[in-house]
Amino acid sequence: ELAKQVFDELVNDVLLRQELTRRGITATDQEVVAAAQSSPPPEFAQNPEFQTNGQFDPAKYQRYLASPVARQQGVLTFLENYYRTEIPRQKLFAQ
C-alpha cells in the first residue's frame, strides 16, 4: 500500500508539473519573496516560537527570517523552494 501511495503521488506530481508547463504558469521572484515574508507555511505558522497568545505573530516571524540563524539553517532557501512550487499550484487551482 505504501509503495502504491508513493507511486500515485509521484505520478500526480509529474502530471501537475506538465500542466503548469503547458499553461505557462510560474512564480515570479517578487511573488516568492512576498509569500515567504508574509505567508508562512503551516508548519511555521503553527510553531509556538512564532506565536503570541496562541496566535501567529508576523513580527516574530520577520525577526526570525532576518536572523543569522535562519540564514545558517537554510530557511530562506527552503521557503523559496516551497513557494516556487506552491504559488504555481495555487494559480492553477484558481483557474
Order of alpha helices (4+ residues) and beta strands (2+ residues): alpha-alpha-alpha-beta-beta-alpha-alpha-alpha
